[in-house]
Amino acid sequence: MGDYADDNHGPGGGYDDFAQDDNLYADYAQRQQVKAGGAAGGDGMTRALMGAGVGWVVGSKIHCGRLKKKLQTKFTEDQKKLYTQYYNDVYELQKQNNELAYYVEQMQQQAR
C-alpha cells in the first residue's frame, strides 16, 4: 500500500507516454504563429475590405441602374415635348405660308 512504483507511472509508461503524445499546446502555439504571420486564411481586415469592395460594386450597379432608368424616362419626356413643340411650330409656319400665298394671289388678281 502506498507504493507508487507499482502503479506504472515511472519512466516506462503511464504519464510520460501520455505527455509525449499530447501535442495540443504545440499545435495551438503553431496556429497562433501562423495567424500572426497572416499565412493561413488571411486576416479579418483583408476580408472586411474585400467585402466592402464587393458591396460597393454591387451597390453602384444597383444605383447606376436606377439612375439610368430615371434619366432615360426624363430624356424621353423632354424629347417628346421638344418634338411636339417642333411639329406645332411647323404646322403654324405652314399655316402662315398658306395665308401669305393666298394674300399674294389676291394681290396679283387685283393688279391685273
C-alpha positions as CSV (number, residue, x, y, z in Angstrom):
1,M,0.0,0.0,0.0
2,G,1.1,3.5,-0.7
3,D,3.9,2.3,-3.0
4,Y,3.6,4.2,-6.2
5,A,6.3,2.4,-8.0
6,D,3.9,-0.4,-8.8
7,D,1.3,1.9,-10.5
8,N,3.4,2.1,-13.7
9,H,3.8,5.9,-13.5
10,G,7.5,5.8,-13.9
11,P,9.9,6.1,-16.8
12,G,8.5,3.2,-18.8
13,G,4.8,4.1,-19.1
14,G,1.8,5.9,-17.8
15,Y,2.1,9.7,-17.7
16,D,5.3,10.0,-19.6
17,D,3.9,8.3,-22.7
18,F,0.8,10.4,-22.5
19,A,2.8,13.6,-22.3
20,Q,4.7,12.7,-25.4
21,D,1.6,12.0,-27.4
22,D,-0.1,15.2,-26.3
23,N,0.7,18.0,-28.9
24,L,-2.4,20.1,-28.1
25,Y,-0.4,23.1,-26.8
26,A,2.2,22.8,-29.5
27,D,-0.5,22.8,-32.2
28,Y,-2.2,25.8,-30.6
29,A,1.1,27.7,-30.4
30,Q,1.9,26.9,-34.1
31,R,-1.6,28.1,-35.2
32,Q,-1.1,31.3,-33.3
33,Q,2.2,32.0,-35.0
34,V,0.6,31.3,-38.4
35,K,-2.3,33.7,-37.6
36,A,0.2,36.3,-36.5
37,G,2.1,35.9,-39.8
38,G,-1.1,36.1,-41.8
39,A,-0.3,32.9,-43.8
40,A,-3.5,30.9,-43.1
41,G,-6.8,32.3,-44.4
42,G,-5.9,36.0,-44.4
43,D,-6.7,38.3,-41.6
44,G,-10.0,39.9,-40.8
45,M,-9.2,43.3,-42.1
46,T,-8.5,41.9,-45.6
47,R,-11.8,40.1,-45.6
48,A,-13.6,43.1,-44.4
49,L,-12.1,45.3,-47.1
50,M,-12.9,42.8,-49.8
51,G,-16.4,42.5,-48.5
52,A,-16.8,46.3,-48.5
53,G,-15.4,46.4,-52.1
54,V,-17.8,43.8,-53.3
55,G,-20.7,45.6,-51.6
56,W,-19.6,48.9,-53.1
57,V,-19.5,47.4,-56.6
58,V,-22.9,45.7,-56.3
59,G,-24.4,48.9,-54.7
60,S,-23.0,51.0,-57.5
61,K,-24.5,48.7,-60.1
62,I,-27.9,49.0,-58.5
63,H,-27.8,52.7,-58.0
64,C,-26.5,53.3,-61.6
65,G,-29.3,51.2,-62.9
66,R,-31.9,53.2,-61.1
67,L,-30.2,56.5,-62.2
68,K,-30.1,55.3,-65.8
69,K,-33.8,54.4,-65.8
70,K,-34.7,57.7,-64.2
71,L,-32.6,59.7,-66.7
72,Q,-33.9,57.8,-69.6
73,T,-37.5,58.5,-68.5
74,K,-36.7,62.2,-68.2
75,F,-34.9,62.3,-71.5
76,T,-37.9,60.6,-73.2
77,E,-40.3,63.1,-71.7
78,D,-38.1,66.0,-72.8
79,Q,-37.7,64.6,-76.3
80,K,-41.5,64.2,-76.6
81,K,-42.1,67.8,-75.5
82,L,-39.4,69.0,-78.0
83,Y,-40.9,67.1,-80.9
84,T,-44.4,68.2,-80.0
85,Q,-43.2,71.8,-80.0
86,Y,-41.4,71.3,-83.3
87,Y,-44.5,69.8,-85.0
88,N,-46.7,72.6,-83.6
89,D,-44.2,75.3,-84.9
90,V,-44.1,73.6,-88.3
91,Y,-47.8,73.5,-88.5
92,E,-48.1,77.2,-87.6
93,L,-45.5,78.1,-90.2
94,Q,-47.3,76.1,-92.9
95,K,-50.5,77.8,-92.0
96,Q,-48.8,81.2,-92.2
97,N,-47.2,80.3,-95.6
98,N,-50.6,79.3,-96.9
99,E,-52.2,82.6,-95.8
100,L,-49.3,84.6,-97.3
101,A,-49.6,82.6,-100.5
102,Y,-53.4,83.4,-100.6
103,Y,-52.7,87.1,-100.0
104,V,-50.1,87.2,-102.8
105,E,-52.6,85.5,-105.1
106,Q,-55.3,88.0,-104.1
107,M,-52.8,90.9,-104.8
108,Q,-51.9,89.5,-108.1
109,Q,-55.5,89.3,-109.2
110,Q,-56.1,92.9,-108.1
111,A,-53.1,94.1,-110.0
112,R,-54.5,92.7,-113.3
